Amino acid sequence: MEILKWGMLAFLVLPVPFVLGMIPVKYMDRAQKTPAMTYLCGCFLSFAVFETVAVPFILLEKSFTALAVAYTVIIGVLFIYALSGIRQALASYRGWFRDFCSEPVYVKARWAAAFALIGAQMLYAVCFEYYDGDDSYYIAMSVLTDTFDTMYLRDAYSGYISQLDTRHAFSPAPIYQTWLSRLSGIAPAAVAHTMLAAVWLLLMYCVFSQIGARLLDKEKRNYRPVFMILIAVWFAFGNISLYTTETFAMTRTWQGKGLMAGIVLPALLLCFLNLAADGINKGIMALLVCVILSAVFATSVSFMLIPTVSGLAAVLIGLKNKDIKISVMILAACIPCILLGGLYLVMS
């Protein structure tokens, strides 16, 4: 039974996002149709959908069970829809695999070293799990949600009934982890410290791999594994204080702040790099909207940070491409974040 539970949890955080990622990836260019891009697109799509579905349920003080049923049905429908394009996706992956196999031996050796470093960090994150002090809120809120079937209506530190916690109500990352716990039967603390500690670290490196692919294209492609090795080493030895991005990524990825610093902001950079290089692309624009909603999903800090960064990027990318349309599209992608931020201010 325990094996089935862990198998279900692994299915929810690995194959399900991967298949969901086929929806936006089919609208991207051939160079972007890689397994890493597919997986990160699926993860951000699942976060964005959860943010969109969960916030109304939380603000209306509905039960967690009702949210879990609604979200599961929506994800199930999207999953089935994504399967309809699996042949096209597999054809793209075959082309990617042929390109990889044609790489020189020394490039493959570099990739093997990069994969070994990343795999070692994932293993370390599970075997030497770190109990951060902020778990007293994040993990406690997940446990309270599962136990009492309420969302942000109990104090995380005492368990007593309280008013709706509007400060965190718009950022339901702990509730998402409760959804994983409810469907798999694994305790929320184990979901966060064991599965998400490793899987979201993998997601982070998927994002950086695509940044490297964007920065090192064409004649510089052989240096992509070197880029990943340097990133992996950087994160392995970046624990110079409790508050660096590297520390957050390695010790508290499952927390909203860690998710924002280590994964969401690099993904935002990835979207801007692609838009600056290739102009408007349906798949990248869909990913941008999902990343912005995922920022709100992770932390309420995004209400100020994301529109500011996106506005600056819109101006610079518009000037670079001499196209006001792309600036307008980037600003339009921020509308959901701005609307949620306005609602946050009204309710605070």
N, C-alpha and C positions, 0 to 999 in steps of 0.2 A: 504493500500500500504506500509506504514512504517513497519508493522508487517512482510510483505512478504520480505522486504529488509533485516531486521534483521534475519529473518529465513534463507534466502539465505546465509548470512554471517556466521551464526552459522553452517550451513551445510558444508561450505567450510573449516572451521577450526576444526570441530569435527568429523562428520561421514566420510568425505572424507579422512583425514589422517588415521583414524582408519582402514578403508577398505584397503588403500594402504599398511598399515603395515602388512597385512596378507601375502604379497609377501615374505619379508625376514624371517618372523617369522616361516613360514612352514618348513624352513630348520634348525630351532633351536631345542634344546632338549625340552623334555616335561616340565621340570621345568621352562623354559623361555617362554612358550606359555601362557602368561597371558594378560589380557586386557591392563594393563599399558605398558608392553613391546610392544604390538601391536601398541598402539597409538604413543609411542615415535618413533618407527621405521618408522611409516607412516609420521610423521612430518619431521624427518630427510631426508627421501626419497624425500619428496616434496621440501625441501630446496635444496637438492643436484641436483635434476632435474632442478630446477629454475636456480641455479648457472650455470649449464652446458649449458642451453638454452639461458639464458639472456646475458652472457658475449659476445658471438659473435655479437648479435644484438646491444649491447651497443657500442662495439668497432667499428662496421661498421656504427654507427650513424643512425640506422634504427628507425622507429617510435615505440612508445610504443604499439600502437594498433597491429602492426605486431607481436610483442613479445607476447602480451596477447593472440592472436589467436593461435599462435604456441604452447605456453605452455598449454593452455586450452585443445587443441586437444590431446597433449601427456598425460596429466593427465587423460583425459577422457578415453583414450585407456588403460592406466595402471589401472584405476579404474574398468573398465569392466573385464580386465584380472584377477584382484584380486578377483572379485566376483565369479569367477569360483572355487576358493578354499574355499568358505565360509562354506561349510559343514564340512570340516576338521577342520577349525578354531573353529566353534561352538562346535564340539565334544570335542576339547581341553578345551574350556571355561567351558563346563559342568563338566569336571573332576576337573578343578580348583574351580568351585563353590561348588562342593561336598566336596572338601577338606576344603574349607572355612567354610562351614556349620558344619563340624565335629569338628571345633576348640572349646575349652572350652569357657564357658560363659565369663570368665574374659578376655580372649584374644579378643573376639568380642567387649567387652566393651572398651578395649584399642583402637581397630580399630575405634570404634565410636568416641572416643575422638580425635583421629588423624584426621579423616575426618571432624569433627566439627572445629578444629583449621584451617585446610587448607581451608575449605569453608568460614570461617570467614575472612581469609586473602584475598581470592578472592573477596568477597563482599566489603571489605574495599578498595581494589585496584580500584574498580569501583566507589564506592560512594564517596571516598575521593581522587579522581584522582589528581596526582601531575604533575605540568607543569615544567618539567626540562628545563634548559637553552639550552641544546643540541637539543631540539625540533626545535630550530630556523634553524637547518640544516635538521634533519631527516624528520620531518613532513613537513617542507617547500618544501623539494625535492619531497616528495610524491605528494604534491599539484601541484607543477610545472609540474611534469610528467603527471598528469592527465589533467591539464589545457591546456598545450601546446603540448602534445603528443610527447615530446622529453625526452631523458634520459641522465642526467648529462651534458646537453648542455646549461644550464642556471645557473647563480649564485644563490645559494639558499637564499642569504641574500638580494639581490636586484631584482631578477627576470630578470636581463638583460642577453642577449645572450652572451655566453662565449665559450671558447674552451672546449673540452672534459675534464672533471674532472677525470684524470687518477688515482688520489689518491683513489677515491671511486668507480671507474668504475667496479672494480673486486668484489665489495661487494654490491650486489644489494638488500639488505634487505628492504630499503625504496621503491624500485620498486615492490617488492613482495607485500608490503602493498597496493600499488597502484592497483595491480592486484585484490586484495581482494575488494578494493573500487570500481573498475570499474565493476566487476561482480555483486556486491551486491547493488550498488547504494548508499552506506553509505560513508560519507565524510572520507578522510584519517585520519584526527585527531580523529574522533570518532572510527574508526577501531582500531587505536593504543591504545587510552586511555581507551576505554570502553571494547572492545572485547578481544584484544590481551593482555591487562594488566592482565586480569583474566585467559584467556586460556593458555597463555605461562607460567603463574605461575603454573597452573595445570600440564603442561608439565614438568616443573622443578621438581615437586614433584613425577611425574611418574618416572623420571630418578633416583631420590634418593630412591624411593621405590625398584627399581630393584638393586641398589647398596646394600641396606639393605638385600634384599633377597639373594644376592651373599655372603655377609659377614656373615649372620646369617642363615645358611642352616641347615637342618636335626634337631638335637636335640635342636638347639638354635632358631628355627623358631618362637617360641612363643614370642620372644623379638623383632620381626620385628615392631609391632605397637609402642613399646616403642622407638625404633630408630626413627620412623617417628615423634612421638611427640616431641622428643628432637630436631630434625632437624627443625620442625615447630616453636618451641619456640626460637631456635637459630636465625632463620631468622626474627622472629617477633621483637627481641630485639637487632638486629645486626646493627642498625643505629647509630653507634658511630662516623661516619664521612660521608662525601659525597661520599667517594670512596671505601667503603667496598663492597664485593660481595653481602651482604645482602641488602644494600641500593640500589644497581643496580637492584637486583631482584624485590624488592618491589616498586620501583619508576620509573624504566626506562627499563622494560623488553623488550619493543618493539624496543628499540634502539640496534644497532649492538653490542655495547660494553656490554650492559646488557645481551643480548642473549648469547654472548660468555662466559662471566664470570659465569652466573647463570645456563646455560643449556648445552652449547657445551662442556666445559671442564669437568664437571661431567660425561657427556655421554662418553667422551673419556676415563675417568677412568673406567667407567662401562665396556667398550669394553676390556680394558687391564686386568681387574679382571677376566672376563670370559675366555679370551684367556690363561691367566696364570693358571687358574684352570682346564680348559677342553681341552686345546690345540686348534688346528685349527677346526673351525666350519664354514660352508658356510654362515649361517645366521648371525653370529657375524662378520665375515669378511665383508659381505655386509653392515652391520650396520657401521662398522669402516670406510669404504670408504665414506659412506653417511655423517658420523659425520665430517670427515676431510674436505669434500667439503662444509659442512654447516659452518665450521669455516671460510672458505674463504668467504662464503655467508654473514657472520656476519660482519667481519672486516678484513682489510688488515694486521693487526698485526699477523694473523695466518701464513703468509708466513715465518716468522722467528720462531714463537713459536711452531707450530705444528710439523714440521720436527725435531726440537730439542727434544721435549718431546717424540715423537714417536720413534726416534732413540734410546734414552735412554731406553725406555720401551722395544724395540725390543731386546736390549742386555740383559737386566735383565730377560725378559720372556724366551729368548732362553737359558740362563744359568740355569734358574730354571727348565725348562722342558728338558734340555739337547738335544735340537732339533734346529738345525740351520734353518730348513725349516720355522718354525714359525717366526723367526726373519726376514727372507727374505720376507715373506708374509706381515708382518707389514710395512717394509720399502717400499714394492711395493705399498701398499695402499697410501703412501705419494706422489707417482709420480704425480698425477693430481695437487696437491697443489704446488709441486716444479715447474712443468711446468708453472702454472699460475703465480707463483712468478717470474720466469725468464722473462715471457712476461711483467709482471708489471715493472721490472727493465729496460727492453728495452724501454718501452713506457714512463717512467718517465723522 
